[in-house]
Amino acid sequence: MSPLEQKINLSQVSVFKTVFPNDTNHYDTLFGGKALSMMDEVAFMAATRFTRLRCVTVSSDRIDFTQPIPAGTIIELVGRVEVVGNTSLKVRVDIFIEQMYEEGREKAVSGLFTFVALDEEHKPVRISQP
């Protein structure tokens, strides 16, 4: 395994949450905006763990909602660095659904978030490669 692959593996983030009724819409499924907010936070954590620099979101690319996420389920958000550039990086975040009282899980949402690393003066700064 290359040093870059090792660093990517070490920076992966996995967060579990329960979907409560106050997080849902009138269909009793997770609000899309709430899902995006959680995904951006997980992506931010992965970007920061990878770079150990100040990072800000500059874009979110194609968010695919393939399954509704019902209230009363457990979700896992997994963030993993996919692409590393000079001053930016892309982080994929997937949300998986688990029924509380059943085995198994399925992917419900997937998206790609782009971050830029900044210095103390809020200017883009080079991301060091291993």
Backbone as a ProteinNet text record, in pm:
[ID]
protein_1_A
[PRIMARY]
MSPLEQKINLSQVSVFKTVFPNDTNHYDTLFGGKALSMMDEVAFMAATRFTRLRCVTVSSDRIDFTQPIPAGTIIELVGRVEVVGNTSLKVRVDIFIEQMYEEGREKAVSGLFTFVALDEEHKPVRISQP
[TERTIARY]
84.7	0	89.1	55.2	135.3	112.1	204.9	183.8	54.9	20.8	-102.8	-224.5	-226.1	-337.6	-349.2	-236	-237.5	-297.7	-256.9	-308.2	-459	-503.3	-646.5	-722.1	-670.6	-736	-744.7	-638.5	-636.3	-728.9	-762.4	-847.3	-995.5	-1028.6	-1169.3	-1250.7	-1372.8	-1461.4	-1588.5	-1633.6	-1758.6	-1838.2	-1960.2	-2044.7	-2180.4	-2229.2	-2361.1	-2458.4	-2580.5	-2685.8	-2817.9	-2910.3	-3046.8	-3133.5	-3223	-3313.4	-3439.2	-3453.7	-3568.5	-3673.8	-3798.7	-3905.6	-3877.5	-3805.4	-3778.8	-3680.5	-3620.1	-3528.5	-3598.3	-3730.3	-3798.6	-3899.6	-3939.4	-4039.6	-4179	-4276.7	-4414.5	-4435.2	-4333.8	-4339	-4270.6	-4227.7	-4154.2	-4022.6	-3959.1	-3825.4	-3732.3	-3604.3	-3504.4	-3510.9	-3515.2	-3508.2	-3380.8	-3391.9	-3274.8	-3170.1	-3215	-3122.2	-3049.3	-3117.7	-3054.2	-2947.7	-2980	-2882.2	-2759.2	-2781	-2668	-2582.1	-2645.8	-2572	-2483.4	-2539.7	-2461.1	-2347.7	-2375.1	-2273	-2158.2	-2191.4	-2088.5	-2001.1	-2062.4	-1985.4	-1889.8	-1936.8	-1850.8	-1739.5	-1772.8	-1670.5	-1565	-1611	-1518.9	-1423	-1476.2	-1390.2	-1285.8	-1326.4	-1230.9	-1124.9	-1166.9	-1071.1	-972.4	-1022.4	-935.4	-841.4	-892.2	-804.7	-694.5	-727.6	-628.1	-523	-567.8	-474.1	-413.2	-487.8	-452.7	-433.9	-516.4	-518.6	-661.8	-676.4	-810.7	-868.1	-986.6	-1049.7	-1190.1	-1230.9	-1366	-1426.5	-1557.1	-1629.9	-1639.2	-1605.7	-1622.2	-1730.2	-1762.2	-1871.8	-1916.1	-2036.9	-2085.8	-2129.8	-2084.5	-2112.3	-2210.9	-2307.3	-2401.9	-2428.8	-2532.7	-2578.4	-2691.7	-2673.4	-2774.4	-2849.6	-2979.9	-3068.5	-3137.2	-3087.6	-3141.6	-3243.8	-3245.3	-3341.2	-3389.1	-3518.3	-3563.1	-3509	-3485.9	-3432.6	-3542.8	-3609.6	-3723.8	-3684.5	-3777.2	-3760.5	-3749.4	-3673	-3658.8	-3554.2	-3467.9	-3359.1	-3226.1	-3126.3	-2988.7	-2920.9	-2846.5	-2770.5	-2621.9	-2542	-2396.8	-2354	-2281.1	-2223.6	-2074.6	-2026.4	-1885.7	-1823.3	-1719.4	-1648	-1508.3	-1470.3	-1338.5	-1281.9	-1157.5	-1088.5	-1074.1	-1109.7	-1098.6	-992.3	-980	-885.7	-813.3	-681.5	-602.4	-531.3	-556	-489.1	-384.1	-344.6	-243.6	-297.1	-414.4	-473.2	-613.5	-663.7	-799.9	-803.7	-914.2	-935	-1083.8	-1116.5	-1255.4	-1279.5	-1393.4	-1430.7	-1566.3	-1573.9	-1701.3	-1765.3	-1894.8	-1969.8	-2087.8	-2100.6	-2213	-2291.7	-2423.8	-2509.3	-2571.3	-2555.7	-2613.5	-2725.1	-2832.7	-2946.7	-2940.8	-2968.1	-2987.1	-3121.5	-3202.8	-3324.7	-3282.1	-3345.3	-3302.7	-3311.7	-3412	-3437.3	-3421.5	-3339.7	-3312	-3164.1	-3113.9	-2975.3	-2965.8	-2845.1	-2818.5	-2825.4	-2779.3	-2782.9	-2780.5	-2823.4	-2819.9	-2780.6	-2715.3	-2674.2	-2796.5	-2811.1	-2926.2	-2888.3	-2772.3	-2731.3	-2580.8	-2537.3	-2394.7	-2367.5	-2255.1	-2219.6	-2072.4	-2027.9	-1887.1	-1875.8	-1785.4	-1765.9	-1622.5	-1605.1	-1471.8	-1437	-1315.1	-1264.5	-1136	-1111.5	-985	-920.3	-789.8	-713.6	-671	-682.9	-651.4	-545.6	-469.5	-374	-444.1	-365.9	-422	-485.6	-444	-498.6	-610.6	-660.2	-770.6	-733.9	-607.9	-559.9	-534.7	-559.9	-532.7	-387.9	-370.4	-236.8	-218.9	-96.1	-63.6	-88.1	-148.5	-170.1	-46.7	15.9	136.5	98.3	172.1	152.4	248.9	207.8	301.3	417.7
-118	0	124.1	218.5	340.6	430.8	523.8	619.5	701.7	736.3	811	726.5	601	512.1	496	485.7	474.6	600.1	716.8	842.9	855.2	814	815.4	723.2	603.9	509.7	564.3	628.5	682.8	802.7	869.7	988.6	958.4	833.8	799.2	825.1	873.8	906.6	824.6	770	696.1	745.2	792.9	848.8	778.8	734.4	672.7	770.5	771.5	856.6	780.8	821.2	771.4	878.1	838.1	932.5	943.4	1058.6	1084.7	1164.3	1163.4	1235.1	1383.7	1450.2	1593.4	1617.8	1511.4	1523.1	1491.9	1465.3	1415.9	1515.5	1488.3	1569.5	1509.1	1557.3	1510.2	1367.1	1307.3	1166.6	1076.2	1135.2	1062	1004.7	1077.7	1042	1160.3	1132.1	1234.4	1348.7	1473.1	1591.2	1583.9	1617.6	1620.5	1718.7	1835.2	1936.4	1889.9	1815.5	1760	1658.1	1574.6	1476.7	1547.8	1653.6	1728.8	1792.2	1845.6	1906.7	1803.9	1687.5	1582.7	1534.4	1523	1478.4	1578.8	1707.7	1811.2	1807.9	1785.5	1778.9	1659.7	1544.7	1426	1446.7	1507.2	1536.5	1631.4	1733.3	1828	1755.7	1663.5	1589.7	1507.5	1439.9	1360	1448.9	1562.8	1655.1	1708.8	1744	1798.1	1692	1571.1	1463.5	1432.9	1441.2	1412.8	1522.7	1648.5	1760	1814.3	1807	1873.4	2023.3	2076.5	2219.1	2269.8	2402.1	2460.7	2431.2	2373.5	2340.2	2398.1	2441.2	2491	2422.5	2403	2343.9	2446.6	2406	2495.4	2446	2315.9	2267.1	2128.7	2096.4	1959.3	1917.3	1802.7	1753.6	1637.9	1640.7	1530.9	1450.9	1487.4	1413.4	1323.7	1193.8	1097.9	1041.4	1068.5	1013.5	892.5	772.4	653.1	578.1	601.7	537.9	641.1	642.2	729.3	676	765.6	727.3	749.8	642.3	658.8	693.9	761.1	784.1	648.6	645	520.8	426.1	475.9	393	446.9	361.5	400.7	427.6	537.2	563.7	571.9	531.1	547.1	636.3	742.5	830.7	798.5	766.4	730.5	830.8	900.6	998.2	949	955.3	905.9	996.8	1036.5	1119	1036.8	1098.6	1029.2	1087.9	1220.7	1288.5	1395.8	1404.1	1507.3	1588.7	1720.4	1811.3	1892.9	2004.5	2090.5	2161.4	2224.4	2298.3	2248.8	2153.4	2104.8	1952.8	1902.9	1759.2	1730.5	1610.4	1566.7	1452.9	1460.7	1360.3	1302.7	1171.1	1103.5	1071.6	1097.1	1061	975.2	859.7	769.4	759.3	751.5	725.4	587.8	504.8	370.7	364.9	292.4	276	136.9	132.3	4.8	10.6	-91.3	-102.7	-141.9	-83.8	-108	-253.5	-323.5	-458.5	-565.5	-534	-629	-622.5	-732.3	-734.3	-667.2	-625.4	-570.7	-420	-368.9	-225.1	-202.8	-82.6	-48.5	97.2	124.4	262.3	343	462.1	547.1	675.9	731.7	860.7	856.5	922.9	933.3	1069.9	1129.5	1259.3	1288.2	1384.4	1422.4	1569.9	1598.6	1733.9	1776.8	1900.2	1954	2057.2	2045.8	2136.3	2201.1	2321.1	2390.4	2411.8	2386.8	2411.4	2557.6	2621.7	2764.1	2788.9	2896.1	2937.8	3033.5	3092.6	3182.1	3308	3344.9	3462.3	3426.9	3303.4	3255.1	3245.9	3221.8	3201.8	3052.6	3000.8	2859.2	2823.8	2708.4	2661.9	2519.2	2487.8	2355.7	2245	2137.5	2018.8	1930.4	1898.7	1815	1671.6	1611.4	1469.4	1383.7	1263.3	1176.5	1131.5
0	0	0	-86.1	-97	24	50.1	159.7	142.7	16.8	-7	31.2	-9.1	26.9	178.2	246.2	392.1	455.5	405.3	459.7	433.3	315.5	283.9	378.8	400.7	492	634	680.1	815.9	832.9	722.8	732.9	710.6	679.2	656.4	782.7	763.3	875.2	862.6	975.2	980.7	1100.8	1075.9	1180.9	1174.5	1289.5	1298.9	1364.1	1313.4	1369.7	1362.4	1448	1441.9	1378.5	1289.1	1225.1	1311.7	1375	1461.5	1384.4	1432.2	1361.3	1336.8	1425.8	1402.9	1288.4	1232.4	1118.2	985.9	991.5	871.8	815.4	692.9	624.5	645.6	569.9	584.9	535.5	472.1	431.9	534.1	646.3	750.4	699.3	607.1	560.8	584.4	594.8	625.7	525.2	575.8	489.6	404.9	276.9	190.4	239.4	285.5	336.9	460.8	546.1	666.9	626.3	527.2	477.7	421.8	342.6	286.2	394.1	496.8	607.3	677.6	705.3	771.2	681.3	551.2	456.7	449.1	444.7	437.9	563.4	678.7	803.4	803.3	757.2	751	648.6	534.9	433.5	488.4	563	626.3	721.7	801.3	894.6	820.5	713.4	635.6	571.2	514.4	451.6	553.4	670.6	775.3	829.4	849.8	898.5	797.4	667	564.2	557.2	554.2	532.6	660.2	771.3	898.1	876.7	782.1	750.4	760.7	760.1	754.4	616	612	484.2	479.4	361.2	340.8	218.8	224.8	112.2	0.6	-121.6	-235.8	-331.3	-324.7	-407.6	-362.6	-399.8	-385.1	-524.6	-566.1	-701.7	-694.9	-777.2	-796.5	-669.4	-602.2	-484.8	-532	-520.1	-564.3	-445.1	-440.9	-339.2	-402.2	-374.1	-440.2	-355.8	-225.8	-134.8	-34.2	-1.8	107.2	239.9	334.4	465.2	569	612	701.6	844.7	912.7	1056.6	1124.6	1233	1308.6	1253.8	1165.6	1114.8	1167	1158.8	1190.6	1057.5	1050.5	929.1	962.6	866.4	876.3	761.2	793.8	693	686.1	566.4	547.3	451.1	497.8	416.2	386	259	217.7	108.5	126	25.7	-102	-214.7	-343.5	-434.5	-433.7	-523.1	-443.5	-462.7	-396	-502.5	-498.7	-591.2	-518.1	-576.6	-514.6	-390.5	-403.7	-291.2	-257.3	-334.1	-311.9	-306.7	-255.8	-254.5	-262.5	-311.2	-323.3	-225.4	-157.1	-58.3	-96.8	-110.2	-134.3	-0.2	10.2	129.5	86.4	150	128.1	257.5	244	359.6	340.6	442.2	443.2	547.1	515.5	606.3	668.5	798.5	868.8	939.4	920.6	999.8	1141.5	1240.6	1378.8	1420.6	1374.1	1425.8	1319.4	1217.3	1109.7	1074	1019.5	972.2	836.1	799.6	666.9	661.4	549.2	524.6	374.7	333.3	191.7	174.6	61.1	33.8	-7.9	50.7	21.1	-51	-17.5	-73.2	-97.5	-203.5	-232.9	-294.5	-257.2	-312.8	-301.2	-378.6	-381.6	-342.7	-249.5	-197.7	-224.5	-271.5	-298	-191.6	-140	-36	-83.6	-32.3	-54.4	81.8	88.9	211.5	212.1	330.1	343	449.6	430.1	533	630.1	720	822.4	762.3	640.4	574.1	476.3	486.5	403.1	255.3	227.4	91.4	70.9	-52.2	-76.1	-47.3	14.6	52.7	-0.6	-32.6	-88.3	15.5	-33.6	49	34.2	146.3	136.5	109.5	21.3	-14.8	67.7	104.1	180.2	93.4
[MASK]
++++++++++++++++++++++++++++++++++++++++++++++++++++++++++++++++++++++++++++++++++++++++++++++++++++++++++++++++++++++++++++++++++

